[in-house]
Amino acid sequence: RSVQPVPGELDVLLAGFSCKDLSMMNSFRKTLAEMGQSGSTLRGVLDYVERYRPRIVLLENVWAIAKANNCGFRQVDLVMEGLKTRGYAAGYKLLNSCDYYVPQIRHRVWMWGIRLDGAPMGPGKEM
């Protein structure tokens, strides 16, 4: 597969990864660790993060990623761990698009990572 270089430093990576295996609409759900379509696209995003080290990472996925299974495990914990092991402070929040004036009810989990290496954001760039 072809990988295109990123010119200069990457400030913000905004990405979504496949929700097919995580969606409550799917009767044959898989975990992210099982490397179905959702796991492999997440792996691609995390590989990109590791390679290009963006200052800020913002990810989006279905609400079910934060829902605990019978053992108390949440898929979002794998994403948080993936960001933290790559040197990011990480967090997430469940948001409903209609609370932000989007004309639909759509619950989504937004996940973020902020690079911890102390690199300055650059002139005129504040967080």
Phi and psi in radians as a Rosetta constraint file:
Dihedral C 1 N 2 CA 2 C 2 CIRCULARHARMONIC -1.589 0.35
Dihedral N 2 CA 2 C 2 N 3 CIRCULARHARMONIC 2.333 0.35
Dihedral C 2 N 3 CA 3 C 3 CIRCULARHARMONIC -2.060 0.35
Dihedral N 3 CA 3 C 3 N 4 CIRCULARHARMONIC 2.121 0.35
Dihedral C 3 N 4 CA 4 C 4 CIRCULARHARMONIC -1.567 0.35
Dihedral N 4 CA 4 C 4 N 5 CIRCULARHARMONIC 2.338 0.35
Dihedral C 4 N 5 CA 5 C 5 CIRCULARHARMONIC -1.210 0.35
Dihedral N 5 CA 5 C 5 N 6 CIRCULARHARMONIC 2.635 0.35
Dihedral C 5 N 6 CA 6 C 6 CIRCULARHARMONIC -1.672 0.35
Dihedral N 6 CA 6 C 6 N 7 CIRCULARHARMONIC 2.158 0.35
Dihedral C 6 N 7 CA 7 C 7 CIRCULARHARMONIC -1.266 0.35
Dihedral N 7 CA 7 C 7 N 8 CIRCULARHARMONIC 2.271 0.35
Dihedral C 7 N 8 CA 8 C 8 CIRCULARHARMONIC 1.209 0.35
Dihedral N 8 CA 8 C 8 N 9 CIRCULARHARMONIC -2.776 0.35
Dihedral C 8 N 9 CA 9 C 9 CIRCULARHARMONIC -1.598 0.35
Dihedral N 9 CA 9 C 9 N 10 CIRCULARHARMONIC 2.526 0.35
Dihedral C 9 N 10 CA 10 C 10 CIRCULARHARMONIC -1.610 0.35
Dihedral N 10 CA 10 C 10 N 11 CIRCULARHARMONIC 2.032 0.35
Dihedral C 10 N 11 CA 11 C 11 CIRCULARHARMONIC -1.385 0.35
Dihedral N 11 CA 11 C 11 N 12 CIRCULARHARMONIC -0.906 0.35
Dihedral C 11 N 12 CA 12 C 12 CIRCULARHARMONIC -2.322 0.35
Dihedral N 12 CA 12 C 12 N 13 CIRCULARHARMONIC 2.303 0.35
Dihedral C 12 N 13 CA 13 C 13 CIRCULARHARMONIC -1.945 0.35
Dihedral N 13 CA 13 C 13 N 14 CIRCULARHARMONIC 2.067 0.35
Dihedral C 13 N 14 CA 14 C 14 CIRCULARHARMONIC -1.962 0.35
Dihedral N 14 CA 14 C 14 N 15 CIRCULARHARMONIC 2.084 0.35
Dihedral C 14 N 15 CA 15 C 15 CIRCULARHARMONIC -2.577 0.35
Dihedral N 15 CA 15 C 15 N 16 CIRCULARHARMONIC 2.704 0.35
Dihedral C 15 N 16 CA 16 C 16 CIRCULARHARMONIC -2.123 0.35
Dihedral N 16 CA 16 C 16 N 17 CIRCULARHARMONIC 2.674 0.35
Dihedral C 16 N 17 CA 17 C 17 CIRCULARHARMONIC -2.177 0.35
Dihedral N 17 CA 17 C 17 N 18 CIRCULARHARMONIC 2.788 0.35
Dihedral C 17 N 18 CA 18 C 18 CIRCULARHARMONIC -0.895 0.35
Dihedral N 18 CA 18 C 18 N 19 CIRCULARHARMONIC 2.386 0.35
Dihedral C 18 N 19 CA 19 C 19 CIRCULARHARMONIC -1.866 0.35
Dihedral N 19 CA 19 C 19 N 20 CIRCULARHARMONIC 0.046 0.35
Dihedral C 19 N 20 CA 20 C 20 CIRCULARHARMONIC -0.940 0.35
Dihedral N 20 CA 20 C 20 N 21 CIRCULARHARMONIC -0.809 0.35
Dihedral C 20 N 21 CA 21 C 21 CIRCULARHARMONIC -1.336 0.35
Dihedral N 21 CA 21 C 21 N 22 CIRCULARHARMONIC -0.304 0.35
Dihedral C 21 N 22 CA 22 C 22 CIRCULARHARMONIC -1.724 0.35
Dihedral N 22 CA 22 C 22 N 23 CIRCULARHARMONIC -0.397 0.35
Dihedral C 22 N 23 CA 23 C 23 CIRCULARHARMONIC -1.067 0.35
Dihedral N 23 CA 23 C 23 N 24 CIRCULARHARMONIC 2.437 0.35
Dihedral C 23 N 24 CA 24 C 24 CIRCULARHARMONIC -1.192 0.35
Dihedral N 24 CA 24 C 24 N 25 CIRCULARHARMONIC -0.245 0.35
Dihedral C 24 N 25 CA 25 C 25 CIRCULARHARMONIC -1.374 0.35
Dihedral N 25 CA 25 C 25 N 26 CIRCULARHARMONIC -0.211 0.35
Dihedral C 25 N 26 CA 26 C 26 CIRCULARHARMONIC -1.662 0.35
Dihedral N 26 CA 26 C 26 N 27 CIRCULARHARMONIC 2.094 0.35
Dihedral C 26 N 27 CA 27 C 27 CIRCULARHARMONIC -1.301 0.35
Dihedral N 27 CA 27 C 27 N 28 CIRCULARHARMONIC -0.267 0.35
Dihedral C 27 N 28 CA 28 C 28 CIRCULARHARMONIC -2.058 0.35
Dihedral N 28 CA 28 C 28 N 29 CIRCULARHARMONIC 0.899 0.35
Dihedral C 28 N 29 CA 29 C 29 CIRCULARHARMONIC -1.075 0.35
Dihedral N 29 CA 29 C 29 N 30 CIRCULARHARMONIC 2.631 0.35
Dihedral C 29 N 30 CA 30 C 30 CIRCULARHARMONIC -2.208 0.35
Dihedral N 30 CA 30 C 30 N 31 CIRCULARHARMONIC 2.814 0.35
Dihedral C 30 N 31 CA 31 C 31 CIRCULARHARMONIC -1.482 0.35
Dihedral N 31 CA 31 C 31 N 32 CIRCULARHARMONIC 2.861 0.35
Dihedral C 31 N 32 CA 32 C 32 CIRCULARHARMONIC -1.095 0.35
Dihedral N 32 CA 32 C 32 N 33 CIRCULARHARMONIC -0.589 0.35
Dihedral C 32 N 33 CA 33 C 33 CIRCULARHARMONIC -1.192 0.35
Dihedral N 33 CA 33 C 33 N 34 CIRCULARHARMONIC -0.412 0.35
Dihedral C 33 N 34 CA 34 C 34 CIRCULARHARMONIC -1.316 0.35
Dihedral N 34 CA 34 C 34 N 35 CIRCULARHARMONIC -0.097 0.35
Dihedral C 34 N 35 CA 35 C 35 CIRCULARHARMONIC 1.017 0.35
Dihedral N 35 CA 35 C 35 N 36 CIRCULARHARMONIC 0.708 0.35
Dihedral C 35 N 36 CA 36 C 36 CIRCULARHARMONIC -1.250 0.35
Dihedral N 36 CA 36 C 36 N 37 CIRCULARHARMONIC -2.778 0.35
Dihedral C 36 N 37 CA 37 C 37 CIRCULARHARMONIC -1.070 0.35
Dihedral N 37 CA 37 C 37 N 38 CIRCULARHARMONIC -0.731 0.35
Dihedral C 37 N 38 CA 38 C 38 CIRCULARHARMONIC -1.147 0.35
Dihedral N 38 CA 38 C 38 N 39 CIRCULARHARMONIC -0.767 0.35
Dihedral C 38 N 39 CA 39 C 39 CIRCULARHARMONIC -1.149 0.35
Dihedral N 39 CA 39 C 39 N 40 CIRCULARHARMONIC -0.672 0.35
Dihedral C 39 N 40 CA 40 C 40 CIRCULARHARMONIC -1.271 0.35
Dihedral N 40 CA 40 C 40 N 41 CIRCULARHARMONIC -0.612 0.35
Dihedral C 40 N 41 CA 41 C 41 CIRCULARHARMONIC -1.277 0.35
Dihedral N 41 CA 41 C 41 N 42 CIRCULARHARMONIC -0.596 0.35
Dihedral C 41 N 42 CA 42 C 42 CIRCULARHARMONIC -1.113 0.35
Dihedral N 42 CA 42 C 42 N 43 CIRCULARHARMONIC -0.760 0.35
Dihedral C 42 N 43 CA 43 C 43 CIRCULARHARMONIC -1.007 0.35
Dihedral N 43 CA 43 C 43 N 44 CIRCULARHARMONIC -0.709 0.35
Dihedral C 43 N 44 CA 44 C 44 CIRCULARHARMONIC -1.084 0.35
Dihedral N 44 CA 44 C 44 N 45 CIRCULARHARMONIC -0.726 0.35
Dihedral C 44 N 45 CA 45 C 45 CIRCULARHARMONIC -1.122 0.35
Dihedral N 45 CA 45 C 45 N 46 CIRCULARHARMONIC -0.810 0.35
Dihedral C 45 N 46 CA 46 C 46 CIRCULARHARMONIC -1.156 0.35
Dihedral N 46 CA 46 C 46 N 47 CIRCULARHARMONIC -0.621 0.35
Dihedral C 46 N 47 CA 47 C 47 CIRCULARHARMONIC -1.109 0.35
Dihedral N 47 CA 47 C 47 N 48 CIRCULARHARMONIC -0.699 0.35
Dihedral C 47 N 48 CA 48 C 48 CIRCULARHARMONIC -1.105 0.35
Dihedral N 48 CA 48 C 48 N 49 CIRCULARHARMONIC -0.761 0.35
Dihedral C 48 N 49 CA 49 C 49 CIRCULARHARMONIC -1.039 0.35
Dihedral N 49 CA 49 C 49 N 50 CIRCULARHARMONIC -0.793 0.35
Dihedral C 49 N 50 CA 50 C 50 CIRCULARHARMONIC -1.130 0.35
Dihedral N 50 CA 50 C 50 N 51 CIRCULARHARMONIC -0.670 0.35
Dihedral C 50 N 51 CA 51 C 51 CIRCULARHARMONIC -1.286 0.35
Dihedral N 51 CA 51 C 51 N 52 CIRCULARHARMONIC -0.773 0.35
Dihedral C 51 N 52 CA 52 C 52 CIRCULARHARMONIC -1.803 0.35
Dihedral N 52 CA 52 C 52 N 53 CIRCULARHARMONIC -0.182 0.35
Dihedral C 52 N 53 CA 53 C 53 CIRCULARHARMONIC 0.851 0.35
Dihedral N 53 CA 53 C 53 N 54 CIRCULARHARMONIC 0.981 0.35
Dihedral C 53 N 54 CA 54 C 54 CIRCULARHARMONIC -1.075 0.35
Dihedral N 54 CA 54 C 54 N 55 CIRCULARHARMONIC 2.642 0.35
Dihedral C 54 N 55 CA 55 C 55 CIRCULARHARMONIC -1.168 0.35
Dihedral N 55 CA 55 C 55 N 56 CIRCULARHARMONIC -0.671 0.35
Dihedral C 55 N 56 CA 56 C 56 CIRCULARHARMONIC -2.300 0.35
Dihedral N 56 CA 56 C 56 N 57 CIRCULARHARMONIC 2.387 0.35
Dihedral C 56 N 57 CA 57 C 57 CIRCULARHARMONIC -2.094 0.35
Dihedral N 57 CA 57 C 57 N 58 CIRCULARHARMONIC 2.279 0.35
Dihedral C 57 N 58 CA 58 C 58 CIRCULARHARMONIC -2.243 0.35
Dihedral N 58 CA 58 C 58 N 59 CIRCULARHARMONIC 2.102 0.35
Dihedral C 58 N 59 CA 59 C 59 CIRCULARHARMONIC -2.138 0.35
Dihedral N 59 CA 59 C 59 N 60 CIRCULARHARMONIC 2.672 0.35
Dihedral C 59 N 60 CA 60 C 60 CIRCULARHARMONIC -2.348 0.35
Dihedral N 60 CA 60 C 60 N 61 CIRCULARHARMONIC 2.508 0.35
Dihedral C 60 N 61 CA 61 C 61 CIRCULARHARMONIC -2.806 0.35
Dihedral N 61 CA 61 C 61 N 62 CIRCULARHARMONIC 3.105 0.35
Dihedral C 61 N 62 CA 62 C 62 CIRCULARHARMONIC -1.152 0.35
Dihedral N 62 CA 62 C 62 N 63 CIRCULARHARMONIC 2.748 0.35
Dihedral C 62 N 63 CA 63 C 63 CIRCULARHARMONIC -1.100 0.35
Dihedral N 63 CA 63 C 63 N 64 CIRCULARHARMONIC -0.471 0.35
Dihedral C 63 N 64 CA 64 C 64 CIRCULARHARMONIC -1.110 0.35
Dihedral N 64 CA 64 C 64 N 65 CIRCULARHARMONIC -0.326 0.35
Dihedral C 64 N 65 CA 65 C 65 CIRCULARHARMONIC -1.118 0.35
Dihedral N 65 CA 65 C 65 N 66 CIRCULARHARMONIC -0.442 0.35
Dihedral C 65 N 66 CA 66 C 66 CIRCULARHARMONIC -1.710 0.35
Dihedral N 66 CA 66 C 66 N 67 CIRCULARHARMONIC -0.008 0.35
Dihedral C 66 N 67 CA 67 C 67 CIRCULARHARMONIC -1.447 0.35
Dihedral N 67 CA 67 C 67 N 68 CIRCULARHARMONIC 2.291 0.35
Dihedral C 67 N 68 CA 68 C 68 CIRCULARHARMONIC -1.323 0.35
Dihedral N 68 CA 68 C 68 N 69 CIRCULARHARMONIC 2.482 0.35
Dihedral C 68 N 69 CA 69 C 69 CIRCULARHARMONIC -1.484 0.35
Dihedral N 69 CA 69 C 69 N 70 CIRCULARHARMONIC -2.988 0.35
Dihedral C 69 N 70 CA 70 C 70 CIRCULARHARMONIC -1.067 0.35
Dihedral N 70 CA 70 C 70 N 71 CIRCULARHARMONIC -0.431 0.35
Dihedral C 70 N 71 CA 71 C 71 CIRCULARHARMONIC -1.645 0.35
Dihedral N 71 CA 71 C 71 N 72 CIRCULARHARMONIC 0.045 0.35
Dihedral C 71 N 72 CA 72 C 72 CIRCULARHARMONIC 1.493 0.35
Dihedral N 72 CA 72 C 72 N 73 CIRCULARHARMONIC 0.117 0.35
Dihedral C 72 N 73 CA 73 C 73 CIRCULARHARMONIC -1.473 0.35
Dihedral N 73 CA 73 C 73 N 74 CIRCULARHARMONIC 2.382 0.35
Dihedral C 73 N 74 CA 74 C 74 CIRCULARHARMONIC -2.065 0.35
Dihedral N 74 CA 74 C 74 N 75 CIRCULARHARMONIC 2.346 0.35
Dihedral C 74 N 75 CA 75 C 75 CIRCULARHARMONIC -1.044 0.35
Dihedral N 75 CA 75 C 75 N 76 CIRCULARHARMONIC -0.571 0.35
Dihedral C 75 N 76 CA 76 C 76 CIRCULARHARMONIC -1.070 0.35
Dihedral N 76 CA 76 C 76 N 77 CIRCULARHARMONIC -0.440 0.35
Dihedral C 76 N 77 CA 77 C 77 CIRCULARHARMONIC -1.116 0.35
Dihedral N 77 CA 77 C 77 N 78 CIRCULARHARMONIC -0.565 0.35
Dihedral C 77 N 78 CA 78 C 78 CIRCULARHARMONIC -1.156 0.35
Dihedral N 78 CA 78 C 78 N 79 CIRCULARHARMONIC -0.673 0.35
Dihedral C 78 N 79 CA 79 C 79 CIRCULARHARMONIC -1.163 0.35
Dihedral N 79 CA 79 C 79 N 80 CIRCULARHARMONIC -0.792 0.35
Dihedral C 79 N 80 CA 80 C 80 CIRCULARHARMONIC -1.040 0.35
Dihedral N 80 CA 80 C 80 N 81 CIRCULARHARMONIC -0.788 0.35
Dihedral C 80 N 81 CA 81 C 81 CIRCULARHARMONIC -1.110 0.35
Dihedral N 81 CA 81 C 81 N 82 CIRCULARHARMONIC -0.698 0.35
Dihedral C 81 N 82 CA 82 C 82 CIRCULARHARMONIC -1.063 0.35
Dihedral N 82 CA 82 C 82 N 83 CIRCULARHARMONIC -0.688 0.35
Dihedral C 82 N 83 CA 83 C 83 CIRCULARHARMONIC -1.276 0.35
Dihedral N 83 CA 83 C 83 N 84 CIRCULARHARMONIC -0.766 0.35
Dihedral C 83 N 84 CA 84 C 84 CIRCULARHARMONIC -1.098 0.35
Dihedral N 84 CA 84 C 84 N 85 CIRCULARHARMONIC -0.718 0.35
Dihedral C 84 N 85 CA 85 C 85 CIRCULARHARMONIC -1.203 0.35
Dihedral N 85 CA 85 C 85 N 86 CIRCULARHARMONIC -0.264 0.35
Dihedral C 85 N 86 CA 86 C 86 CIRCULARHARMONIC -1.705 0.35
Dihedral N 86 CA 86 C 86 N 87 CIRCULARHARMONIC 0.161 0.35
Dihedral C 86 N 87 CA 87 C 87 CIRCULARHARMONIC 1.595 0.35
Dihedral N 87 CA 87 C 87 N 88 CIRCULARHARMONIC 0.533 0.35
Dihedral C 87 N 88 CA 88 C 88 CIRCULARHARMONIC -2.100 0.35
Dihedral N 88 CA 88 C 88 N 89 CIRCULARHARMONIC 2.484 0.35
Dihedral C 88 N 89 CA 89 C 89 CIRCULARHARMONIC -1.351 0.35
Dihedral N 89 CA 89 C 89 N 90 CIRCULARHARMONIC 2.369 0.35
Dihedral C 89 N 90 CA 90 C 90 CIRCULARHARMONIC -2.331 0.35
Dihedral N 90 CA 90 C 90 N 91 CIRCULARHARMONIC 2.635 0.35
Dihedral C 90 N 91 CA 91 C 91 CIRCULARHARMONIC -2.784 0.35
Dihedral N 91 CA 91 C 91 N 92 CIRCULARHARMONIC 3.067 0.35
Dihedral C 91 N 92 CA 92 C 92 CIRCULARHARMONIC -2.713 0.35
Dihedral N 92 CA 92 C 92 N 93 CIRCULARHARMONIC 2.824 0.35
Dihedral C 92 N 93 CA 93 C 93 CIRCULARHARMONIC -2.672 0.35
Dihedral N 93 CA 93 C 93 N 94 CIRCULARHARMONIC 2.438 0.35
Dihedral C 93 N 94 CA 94 C 94 CIRCULARHARMONIC -1.494 0.35
Dihedral N 94 CA 94 C 94 N 95 CIRCULARHARMONIC 2.173 0.35
Dihedral C 94 N 95 CA 95 C 95 CIRCULARHARMONIC -2.223 0.35
Dihedral N 95 CA 95 C 95 N 96 CIRCULARHARMONIC 2.646 0.35
Dihedral C 95 N 96 CA 96 C 96 CIRCULARHARMONIC -1.962 0.35
Dihedral N 96 CA 96 C 96 N 97 CIRCULARHARMONIC 2.162 0.35
Dihedral C 96 N 97 CA 97 C 97 CIRCULARHARMONIC -1.006 0.35
Dihedral N 97 CA 97 C 97 N 98 CIRCULARHARMONIC -0.536 0.35
Dihedral C 97 N 98 CA 98 C 98 CIRCULARHARMONIC -1.179 0.35
Dihedral N 98 CA 98 C 98 N 99 CIRCULARHARMONIC -0.341 0.35
Dihedral C 98 N 99 CA 99 C 99 CIRCULARHARMONIC -1.291 0.35
Dihedral N 99 CA 99 C 99 N 100 CIRCULARHARMONIC -0.150 0.35
Dihedral C 99 N 100 CA 100 C 100 CIRCULARHARMONIC -2.140 0.35
Dihedral N 100 CA 100 C 100 N 101 CIRCULARHARMONIC 0.540 0.35
Dihedral C 100 N 101 CA 101 C 101 CIRCULARHARMONIC 1.164 0.35
Dihedral N 101 CA 101 C 101 N 102 CIRCULARHARMONIC 0.399 0.35
Dihedral C 101 N 102 CA 102 C 102 CIRCULARHARMONIC -1.587 0.35
Dihedral N 102 CA 102 C 102 N 103 CIRCULARHARMONIC 2.278 0.35
Dihedral C 102 N 103 CA 103 C 103 CIRCULARHARMONIC -1.369 0.35
Dihedral N 103 CA 103 C 103 N 104 CIRCULARHARMONIC 0.902 0.35
Dihedral C 103 N 104 CA 104 C 104 CIRCULARHARMONIC -2.786 0.35
Dihedral N 104 CA 104 C 104 N 105 CIRCULARHARMONIC 2.693 0.35
Dihedral C 104 N 105 CA 105 C 105 CIRCULARHARMONIC -1.617 0.35
Dihedral N 105 CA 105 C 105 N 106 CIRCULARHARMONIC 1.978 0.35
Dihedral C 105 N 106 CA 106 C 106 CIRCULARHARMONIC -2.582 0.35
Dihedral N 106 CA 106 C 106 N 107 CIRCULARHARMONIC 1.772 0.35
Dihedral C 106 N 107 CA 107 C 107 CIRCULARHARMONIC -1.414 0.35
Dihedral N 107 CA 107 C 107 N 108 CIRCULARHARMONIC 2.246 0.35
Dihedral C 107 N 108 CA 108 C 108 CIRCULARHARMONIC -2.428 0.35
Dihedral N 108 CA 108 C 108 N 109 CIRCULARHARMONIC 2.599 0.35
Dihedral C 108 N 109 CA 109 C 109 CIRCULARHARMONIC -1.691 0.35
Dihedral N 109 CA 109 C 109 N 110 CIRCULARHARMONIC 2.196 0.35
Dihedral C 109 N 110 CA 110 C 110 CIRCULARHARMONIC -1.861 0.35
Dihedral N 110 CA 110 C 110 N 111 CIRCULARHARMONIC 2.206 0.35
Dihedral C 110 N 111 CA 111 C 111 CIRCULARHARMONIC -2.032 0.35
Dihedral N 111 CA 111 C 111 N 112 CIRCULARHARMONIC 2.520 0.35
Dihedral C 111 N 112 CA 112 C 112 CIRCULARHARMONIC -2.398 0.35
Dihedral N 112 CA 112 C 112 N 113 CIRCULARHARMONIC 2.708 0.35
Dihedral C 112 N 113 CA 113 C 113 CIRCULARHARMONIC -2.431 0.35
Dihedral N 113 CA 113 C 113 N 114 CIRCULARHARMONIC 2.426 0.35
Dihedral C 113 N 114 CA 114 C 114 CIRCULARHARMONIC -2.147 0.35
Dihedral N 114 CA 114 C 114 N 115 CIRCULARHARMONIC 2.155 0.35
Dihedral C 114 N 115 CA 115 C 115 CIRCULARHARMONIC -1.065 0.35
Dihedral N 115 CA 115 C 115 N 116 CIRCULARHARMONIC 2.330 0.35
Dihedral C 115 N 116 CA 116 C 116 CIRCULARHARMONIC -1.718 0.35
Dihedral N 116 CA 116 C 116 N 117 CIRCULARHARMONIC 0.083 0.35
Dihedral C 116 N 117 CA 117 C 117 CIRCULARHARMONIC -1.326 0.35
Dihedral N 117 CA 117 C 117 N 118 CIRCULARHARMONIC 0.018 0.35
Dihedral C 117 N 118 CA 118 C 118 CIRCULARHARMONIC 1.384 0.35
Dihedral N 118 CA 118 C 118 N 119 CIRCULARHARMONIC 0.105 0.35
Dihedral C 118 N 119 CA 119 C 119 CIRCULARHARMONIC -1.107 0.35
Dihedral N 119 CA 119 C 119 N 120 CIRCULARHARMONIC 2.321 0.35
Dihedral C 119 N 120 CA 120 C 120 CIRCULARHARMONIC -1.117 0.35
Dihedral N 120 CA 120 C 120 N 121 CIRCULARHARMONIC 2.649 0.35
Dihedral C 120 N 121 CA 121 C 121 CIRCULARHARMONIC -1.305 0.35
Dihedral N 121 CA 121 C 121 N 122 CIRCULARHARMONIC -0.204 0.35
Dihedral C 121 N 122 CA 122 C 122 CIRCULARHARMONIC 1.782 0.35
Dihedral N 122 CA 122 C 122 N 123 CIRCULARHARMONIC 2.876 0.35
Dihedral C 122 N 123 CA 123 C 123 CIRCULARHARMONIC -1.067 0.35
Dihedral N 123 CA 123 C 123 N 124 CIRCULARHARMONIC 2.279 0.35
Dihedral C 123 N 124 CA 124 C 124 CIRCULARHARMONIC 1.288 0.35
Dihedral N 124 CA 124 C 124 N 125 CIRCULARHARMONIC 0.131 0.35
Dihedral C 124 N 125 CA 125 C 125 CIRCULARHARMONIC -1.973 0.35
Dihedral N 125 CA 125 C 125 N 126 CIRCULARHARMONIC 1.916 0.35
Dihedral C 125 N 126 CA 126 C 126 CIRCULARHARMONIC -2.025 0.35
Dihedral N 126 CA 126 C 126 N 127 CIRCULARHARMONIC 2.626 0.35
